[in-house]
Amino acid sequence: MLGALAPVTVASEQQSAAYRCDAGYFCMYTERDGGGLRCQFRDRTADTAARCSWAASTNVRSVYNNSTFGKVTFYTSTNFNNRVGSTPPQAGGNLTGTYRIRSLTW
């Protein structure tokens, strides 16, 4: 079961049209329902800001895990500290929008 701050799972097994996310990637967005700016990650990332220009300064409002690698766990601090939620493969949804995702693991 997902934690209270984790995204709501998209009901469909297929990626929602609103979430633009390449196959094999985890994507995070600045707006709800996959809108706004997007950053995508293909592997474990200790500092999302190193590969995403807005990650250190902008809250994440939605995510999508378009991989089959497994659940993506995300953290509000770099180097995998302060776990805030996770998203299973082929799922995603809206977050509370009150925090930044600063690192993530598969």
C-alpha positions in Angstrom: 0.0 0.0 0.0 1.2 3.5 -0.8 2.0 5.9 2.0 -0.1 9.0 2.6 2.2 11.3 0.6 2.6 8.8 -2.3 0.8 9.4 -5.6 -2.6 8.1 -6.4 -2.2 5.3 -8.9 -3.6 5.8 -12.4 -6.5 3.4 -12.8 -5.6 2.3 -16.3 -2.8 -0.2 -16.9 -1.7 1.9 -19.9 0.0 5.2 -19.5 -2.5 8.1 -19.4 -2.3 10.4 -22.4 -1.7 13.3 -20.0 1.6 11.8 -18.8 4.3 12.2 -21.4 7.0 9.8 -20.2 9.4 7.7 -22.4 9.3 3.9 -22.0 11.7 2.8 -19.3 11.8 6.1 -17.4 10.4 7.6 -14.2 9.1 11.1 -14.8 8.3 14.0 -12.5 6.3 17.1 -13.4 5.8 20.6 -12.0 2.0 20.5 -12.5 -0.8 18.0 -11.7 -1.8 15.3 -14.2 1.7 15.3 -15.9 1.6 18.9 -16.9 4.2 21.7 -16.8 7.9 21.0 -16.9 9.1 17.4 -17.0 12.3 15.6 -16.0 12.8 11.9 -16.5 15.2 9.4 -15.0 16.2 6.0 -16.1 18.3 4.9 -13.1 19.0 5.4 -9.4 19.7 9.1 -8.9 21.4 10.5 -5.8 20.7 14.2 -6.7 17.9 14.9 -9.1 19.1 18.5 -9.5 22.3 17.3 -11.2 20.1 16.2 -14.2 17.0 18.4 -13.8 17.2 22.2 -13.8 14.2 22.8 -11.6 14.4 19.9 -9.1 16.2 21.9 -6.4 13.7 24.8 -6.5 10.3 23.5 -7.6 7.9 21.2 -5.9 6.8 18.1 -7.8 3.0 17.9 -8.3 2.8 14.6 -10.3 4.9 11.5 -11.3 4.7 8.6 -13.6 6.8 5.4 -13.5 6.8 4.2 -17.2 9.2 1.4 -16.5 8.9 -2.3 -15.9 12.0 -2.4 -13.6 10.0 -2.1 -10.4 8.8 0.3 -7.9 10.5 3.7 -7.8 11.0 5.1 -4.3 11.6 8.8 -3.9 13.1 11.1 -1.2 13.0 14.7 -0.3 16.7 14.9 0.3 19.7 14.0 -1.8 21.5 10.7 -1.3 18.3 8.7 -0.5 17.4 10.4 2.7 13.8 11.2 4.0 11.7 8.8 2.0 8.4 10.4 1.0 6.7 7.9 -1.3 6.9 5.4 -4.1 5.2 4.5 -7.4 4.8 1.0 -8.9 5.7 0.2 -12.5 3.3 1.6 -15.2 1.5 3.8 -12.7 1.6 7.4 -11.4 -0.6 10.2 -10.3 -0.8 13.5 -8.5 1.2 14.3 -5.3 0.4 16.8 -2.6 2.7 19.3 -4.3 4.3 20.4 -1.1 7.8 18.9 -1.5 10.7 18.4 -4.0 12.0 15.0 -5.1 15.7 15.2 -4.6 16.7 11.5 -5.0 15.2 8.3 -6.2 15.8 4.6 -6.4 14.5 1.5 -8.2 
